[in-house]
Amino acid sequence: MPEAPSKRSARDAEKADIDRIIEAVVYLYTEARRVTKEVARERGLTGPQISAIKILESFGDISLSELSDRMSARNSTITGLVDRMERNGLVERIRSAEDRRVTLIRLTPEGARIAREIPVDSMQILGAALDSLSRRDRHELRRILVSLTAAVEEEVRRRGHAPERARQPETP
């Protein structure tokens, strides 16, 4: 028996709504990557190197694991990135004063100079856009993103994939 027109139009409206949300997410991701690549190309670096430099500028000396978490990437990927950045004189590995077993990643003076010269990165653009939202809207968006992240991780697992370590936004 064919589907009733009202059910079909409601389902079509839901699909169109989901499509618009996906388009917005893809746009945000694509624009962030485009801006980062543009800045990186101007400096002769890669997008991930720019991201790592800006993270280190913001957070100071951090472990490889913390850098991996903040970049939502595997430790092995970040190890290669840090190796290349170290060879290029942008970062150095140092021992933690608190725990000698821990190696921290630190910007060199050259890396810090580049970080200061990068006027705007994709996170700053997104941050400014988020700042334009009301406090209530930001709170609601964070709540929704926490739920969406959990749902995506569950769907990834359900399909037999291992999810990347996601940095969960703190729940409200």
DAGIBEL-V888012 format. One record per residue. N is the residue number from 1. SS is DSSP state (H for helix, E for strand, C for the rest). NEAR is the number of other C-alpha atoms within 8 Angstrom. Layout:
n=[N & N]
ss=[SS & SS]
near=[NEAR & NEAR]
This chain:
n=[1 & 2 & 3 & 4 & 5 & 6 & 7 & 8 & 9 & 10 & 11 & 12 & 13 & 14 & 15 & 16 & 17 & 18 & 19 & 20 & 21 & 22 & 23 & 24 & 25 & 26 & 27 & 28 & 29 & 30 & 31 & 32 & 33 & 34 & 35 & 36 & 37 & 38 & 39 & 40 & 41 & 42 & 43 & 44 & 45 & 46 & 47 & 48 & 49 & 50 & 51 & 52 & 53 & 54 & 55 & 56 & 57 & 58 & 59 & 60 & 61 & 62 & 63 & 64 & 65 & 66 & 67 & 68 & 69 & 70 & 71 & 72 & 73 & 74 & 75 & 76 & 77 & 78 & 79 & 80 & 81 & 82 & 83 & 84 & 85 & 86 & 87 & 88 & 89 & 90 & 91 & 92 & 93 & 94 & 95 & 96 & 97 & 98 & 99 & 100 & 101 & 102 & 103 & 104 & 105 & 106 & 107 & 108 & 109 & 110 & 111 & 112 & 113 & 114 & 115 & 116 & 117 & 118 & 119 & 120 & 121 & 122 & 123 & 124 & 125 & 126 & 127 & 128 & 129 & 130 & 131 & 132 & 133 & 134 & 135 & 136 & 137 & 138 & 139 & 140 & 141 & 142 & 143 & 144 & 145 & 146 & 147 & 148 & 149 & 150 & 151 & 152 & 153 & 154 & 155 & 156 & 157 & 158 & 159 & 160 & 161 & 162 & 163 & 164 & 165 & 166 & 167 & 168 & 169 & 170 & 171 & 172]
ss=[C & C & C & C & H & H & H & H & H & H & H & H & H & H & H & H & H & H & H & H & H & H & H & H & H & H & H & H & H & H & H & H & H & H & H & H & H & H & H & H & H & H & H & C & C & C & H & H & H & H & H & H & H & H & H & H & H & H & H & C & C & E & E & H & H & H & H & H & H & H & H & C & C & C & H & H & H & H & H & H & H & H & H & H & H & H & H & C & C & C & E & E & E & E & E & C & C & C & C & C & C & C & E & E & E & E & E & C & H & H & H & H & H & H & H & H & H & C & C & C & C & H & H & H & H & H & H & H & H & H & H & C & C & C & H & H & H & H & H & H & H & H & H & H & H & H & H & H & H & H & H & H & H & H & H & H & H & H & C & C & C & C & C & C & C & C & C & C & C & C & C & C]
near=[2 & 3 & 6 & 6 & 6 & 6 & 8 & 9 & 8 & 8 & 8 & 8 & 8 & 8 & 8 & 8 & 8 & 8 & 8 & 8 & 8 & 8 & 8 & 8 & 8 & 8 & 8 & 8 & 8 & 8 & 9 & 10 & 10 & 8 & 10 & 13 & 10 & 8 & 12 & 13 & 9 & 7 & 6 & 6 & 9 & 9 & 11 & 7 & 11 & 13 & 10 & 10 & 12 & 9 & 11 & 13 & 10 & 6 & 7 & 9 & 9 & 11 & 10 & 12 & 7 & 8 & 12 & 12 & 12 & 9 & 8 & 10 & 11 & 10 & 9 & 6 & 8 & 12 & 9 & 8 & 10 & 9 & 8 & 8 & 11 & 11 & 7 & 6 & 10 & 13 & 12 & 10 & 9 & 8 & 10 & 10 & 5 & 4 & 7 & 8 & 6 & 8 & 11 & 12 & 13 & 12 & 15 & 10 & 7 & 9 & 12 & 12 & 8 & 8 & 11 & 7 & 6 & 8 & 5 & 6 & 10 & 11 & 7 & 8 & 9 & 8 & 8 & 8 & 8 & 8 & 7 & 6 & 8 & 7 & 6 & 6 & 8 & 10 & 9 & 8 & 8 & 11 & 10 & 8 & 9 & 12 & 8 & 8 & 10 & 8 & 8 & 8 & 9 & 8 & 8 & 11 & 10 & 7 & 6 & 6 & 7 & 6 & 8 & 7 & 8 & 8 & 7 & 6 & 7 & 5 & 6 & 5]
